[in-house]
Amino acid sequence: MAELILYIANKNYSSWSLRPWMAMTAAGVPFREELIPFGPGGTTPRFRELSPTGRVPVLHHGAVRVWESLAIIEYVAELFPDAGLWPSEPALRSMARSVSMEMLSGFRALRGACPMNIRRPVKAIALPDGVAGDVKRIEDIWRDLRQISGGPFLFGDFSAADAMFAPVVNRFSAYDLASDPETLAYMATMRAHPAWQAWETAALAESWIVPEDEA
């Protein structure tokens, strides 16, 4: 099999890079990462050479190019069907894909107001309309799924759905958005995962600053 190469941006800021990286790392999928720092305005010309969108993450597998976080996870899940990236039971698998798509396409108020920033000291900010509703919906998803599965992750064992929500764990923490014990318990579970800790350690060691992501 050709080598899998995952191109990502700064670990401190790149929420979309975190998702497939954490999913693949947690599942034990062999891959090589290539980190290309953000340039001025949060982009860099080399991204255009690697991906048709001009953005990362993008996965290279021989001649195959896969972009967008969830598409990368789906592609890898097909390559490694025994890696457990999705729940094995069809109804739960469809639910996991549904909430992953909701994360992919929704929660724009939260994402806009509270950029992922692993280094950011915990500090609340004034929040625009819509953020509180996003927070509540995410907390409802986490609570309901963990009640169904028994936890500790959304579907019992760690899955792609957890990876899709990983950047929210940082946002809830960095901007002091969560106080519910169930939410905090799930966040602690995520932050204790070895893949999360490896990403966090690397992010904290970075020196690059992207001013627009320093909310």
N, C-alpha and C positions, 0 to 999 in steps of 0.2 A: 504494500500500500504506500502511495506517495505520502510524504510528510505533510502534516497539518501545520500551517503557519497562521497564527492569529495576530493581526496587526491591531494595536491598541494605541490610545493616547495616554496622557498623564494619569497615573493611578489616583492622584489626589482629587481630580475633578471629573474624570470621564466615566459617568454613570453607565453609559451604553457599553463601554468597554468592559466594565466590571461584570456585567450580566453573563455573557458567554464565557469569560475567563473563569468566573467562579463556578459556573455549571460544569465546565470541562475539567477543571482542577478537582472539584469535589467528586466527580464521577471517575477519576483516575484515567481520563482520556489522554493519551500522549500527544503533545503538541509543543511547538516552539512559539514563544511570544516575541514580537518585534514591537518595541515601544517607540513611537515618533511623537515628540512633544508638540503641543499646540503652538502655533505661531501667532502673530498679531491678529486680534479679532477672533481667536479661538479656532483658526484653521491653519493649514500649512499646504503649500503646493504639492507636496509628495502624496498627500491623501488622494489627489486626483489621479495620480499614476497607479494607485493601488485599487481604487474602488470607483465604479461608475457614478456614485453619488458625490464623490469628493470628500467622503467622511469615513471615519472608523467607528466601530470595528468592522473589519472585513477578514474573512477566512480564505486563505489560498490552499487548495488541495490539488496539486498538480496543475492542470489547466483550468480547473474549476474555481470560480470566484463566487463567494457567498457573502452578501452584505446584509445589514440589519441584524440586531442581536437575536431576536426570536427565530429568524430564519437560520442563523448559524446554529443555534441550539437544536432546531429540528433536523438539520442536515447531519449533525454529529450524532443525534439520537438514532438516526437511520443507519449510520455507519457502525454504531456500537449499540445494538439493541439490548444487550445484557448489562449496560452501564447503569440502568435505573434512572435515567433522566426524567422519565414520566412515570406516573403510577401505572401499575400493570393492569388494574381493573378498568374496563372501558368507561364506565360512568365517571369514575374519579379522574381518569385521564382527560375526558372531555371537560370536566370542571376545571382541572389544572390549566388546560389550554385557554379556557374562557377567561379566567382571572388573569392569566398572562397577557392575553390580548387586551384586556381592560387596562392593565398597567401600561402596555405599549402605546395605546391610543388615547388614554385619559389622563386625568389628574394634572392638567396643564397649569392650573393656578398654583399648585404646590411646587411643580417643577420650575415655574418661572420665578417665583418669589424666593425659593430656597434651593439654590444650586448645591449639588453634592460637593462637599469640601471636607475631606478626611481630617485635615489639620486644624479645622476651625475650632476655637474654644467654644464651649457650650454657652450660647447667649441667645435670648429671645429677640425677635425683631417685630416691628409693626407689620401686620399681615394684611394684604389686600383681600377684597371680597373673593370668596370661592375657596380659599385655602382651608378654612375650618370644615367645609363640606367634604373636601377631598380627604382630609385627615380622618373624619368620621367614617367615610366609606371604606377606607383602607383598614381601619381598626375593626370594622364589622367583618370584612373579608377574613382577616387574620383570626379573629375570635371564632367565627362560625366554622371555618375549615379545621381549626385545631380542636374544636369540640367534636366535630364529626370524626376526625382521624385519631384523636387521642394524643396528638402531638408527638414529639416536641416541635417538629416542623409542620408546615401547612398540611401535608399529606402523610404524616407519620415520619417517614425517612426524608432526608433532604432530597429535593427534586428541582427541576427547572423552574417551577413556580416560585420557589424560594429565591432562586438566583434572580428572577425578574424583579422581585421586590427588594433585593439587597440594597440598592441605593437609597430606598426610602428609610431603611434602618438608620443610615447616617443622617439623613435629613431630619428625622424625628429627634435624634439625639442632639445634633449640632445646633438646631434652632429651638430646642426645648419644647417640642410640640406634644409630647406624650406624657401622661401621668397615670393612665389606666394600668392596673397591675397585670392584666392579661397581655396588653401591648408590650409592657416592659419585659415581661417574661419571654415573649417571643424574640424581642430585640436582643436580650441577653443570650438566648440560644444561638441566634445567628452570629453574634459577635464572638462567641466561643468556638465557632467552627474553624478548623485549621486553615481552610481556604480563605475565609474572611481575614484571619489574623495574618496570613502571608501577604495578602493584598495591602492590608493596613500598614504593616511594617514597611513595605516598599514605598507606599504613598507618603508616609511620614519622613522618609529619607530624601524625598525629592526636594529640589531647591527652586523649581520653576514657579513663577507666579503668573496667574491669569487674572488681571484686575477685575474683569466683568463677572467673574465667579467668586469674588470676595464680598459677598453680600453682608 
